[in-house]
Amino acid sequence: MPGSALRREPLIVALVGVVFSGFVVAVGLPPRSGFEFLTPPVLVTIVAVGWSYLIAGLVLRRQERRRSVGMLLLVAGGLWFGQWLALSDVGWLFALGMILGNRHLVPVVHILLTVPDPVLPRVARWVVFATYAVAAALSVATPFVLERGCSRLPCPPGTPTPSAPAWFQDGFHLVERSGTSLIAVLVGVLLIVRLVRGDGATRRAVAPTIFAGVVLAPVYVVQQLGMLGSPLGVWVGIGVHVLIPFSVLAGLAWSRWHRVAAADLVRELPEDIRGDALESALGRCLGDPSLRLLFPVDSTAANDSWLDPTGQPVSVTDAPQRVHTPILRHGEVLALLDHAAAASEEPALLDAAIAACRLALQNARLTAQVQAQLDELERSRTRLVTAVDEERRRMERDLHDGVQAHLLAIGLELGRLRQQAADHERDDLRHGLERARRDLETALDELRGFARGIHPAVLTDRGVPAALEALAQRAPLPVEVTTRLGRYAAAVESTLYLVAAEAVTNSIRYSGASYLRIDAGNSEGFVRLDIVDDGQGGAETQPGGGLEGLEDRVAALGGSLTIESSVGLGTRIAVVIPVVQP
């Protein structure tokens, strides 16, 4: 609307209100026959209800996103005053007032079903359409039923009463009572459903209006059934209509109160607040506990690549009643708010909350991106460990199926040649072949041990407990093994075995231990391995040593390896790895 017209609007509305208010008071005092219930307090209430619609409409017309609701309130106020033309002694004014009777409820229904989102769902759209259609049909048909109505109404002389068949007039009254009552019930049900299904922001935005509608709907139905005839019923039937404009203004006041909350957020929000705490603070400020705070993966990320405040990748999909609001800084997307559509109905509040959090958002974005990079590094290290294990298993298979089988064939051939030399009494040749065969068997035993050290078959077939038992049986010192383990991912099992094998080897070679104990178990999502000996101690990781490599391997799986090795008190190696059952 042009600025000049918008400035003139209050004057026009005030003039209309004054004229109609004066008319209601002038024709209502003293009340004529048939309108005895219009006492001076009731007339004052009628005028006050009309002005409440007009004033609320003017206030909302000043709100950019609520101008349509403001216009509906102004129309409702005009129709509220217009229906009281029925108090006139002039016939055609009386008929016009009867035509406009309760027609102010048409924009009221529209308001109830559109606040706060002007986009109507399908069912609500049909209810609004039916309300307008039924109201238009009843308004056109009203003059044709006044003939019967004037037998009980104080119709003034000259009232236009064109005749209509009895069935038409019966149908009119059926639609007026039953049809409009059904619409009122549907409106009440839709309001309750919206309140139940809505998120926090929607409930906050519509709660006052829904309350007014839920009260108004049954009162209207009872009124249509003729059950509000007492003086108290008159007060209820008239006064309940004031709830609509006041409920809309209450929602506006609630929004302004939350802007104060946004101002408090500016003063109290620490710059180093964690991303998840910032997400919660924004949700509370906007009244939307479902709000999600998302960050781009990097400055060149696609629009569908986002991280949550903890750095975990998430997806953003379109959903009913959800809005995605980007937060920009120097033309770059700093963050994305995934929130309820109702929060967009308060753009000033949304902008204030974003402005309050902009610096904290920048820090939270950097934290989320760094965490995502660390997580990816952790995943890449885990993939590397898995790839190394796969390569170990491949080497073990190649040694077993290739080189070992070939050496066995050579040994058989040497045995055959030795036998031939013995048959031909070639003792020198026979002794040489025998030495070669023994050397080959020794090499084959060493090769088998090497293959078992790379990745023992028992580890793949029966898991860590059996592999540790086999390791203990081959050791030249007593080894006590206690295990409470199941099956785990291959990378976890091979890591546990390699740590145990390295610890046993070090105890045998360097510590002078006479006893070694291995204890392995699983508790609270972690697998734990303890290896203790009674040797001389003093063990520590060396650059490029076996323990250092195993320490990195355990860290790659998100675990830790610690060494306690005081001189003269033995050595304890403890491993803790988070696990997921395969």
ABEGO torsion letter per residue (X at the ends): XBAAAAAAAAAAAAAAAAAAAAAAAAAAOBBBBGAAABBAAAAAAAAAAAAAAAAAAAAAAABAAAAAAAAAAAAAAAAAAAAAAAABABAAAAAAAAAABGAAAAAAAAAAAAOABABBBAAAAAAAAAAAAAAAAAAAAAAAAAAAAAAABBBBBGBBBBBBBAAAAAAAAAAAAAAAAAAAAAAAAAAAAAAAABBAAAAAAAAAAAAAAAAAAAAAAAAAAGAAABAAAAAAAAAAAAAAAAAAAAAAAAAAAAAAAAAAAAAABBAABBAAAAAAAAAAAAGBAABBBBBBABAABBAABBBBAAGBBBBBBBBBGBBBBBBBBGGBBABBBBBBAAAAABAAAAAAAAAAAAAAAAAAAAAAAAAAAAAAAAAAAAAAAAAAAAAAAAAAAAAAABAAAAAAAAAAAAAAAAAAAAAAGBAAAAAAAAAAAAAAAAAAAAAAAAAAAABBAAAAAAEAAAAAAAAAAABABBBBBBBBBBBBBAAAAAAAAAAAAAAAAAAAAAAGBABBBBBBBBBGGBBBBBBBBABAEGBBBBBGBAAAAAAAAAAAAGBBBBBBBBBGAEBBBBBBBBBBBX
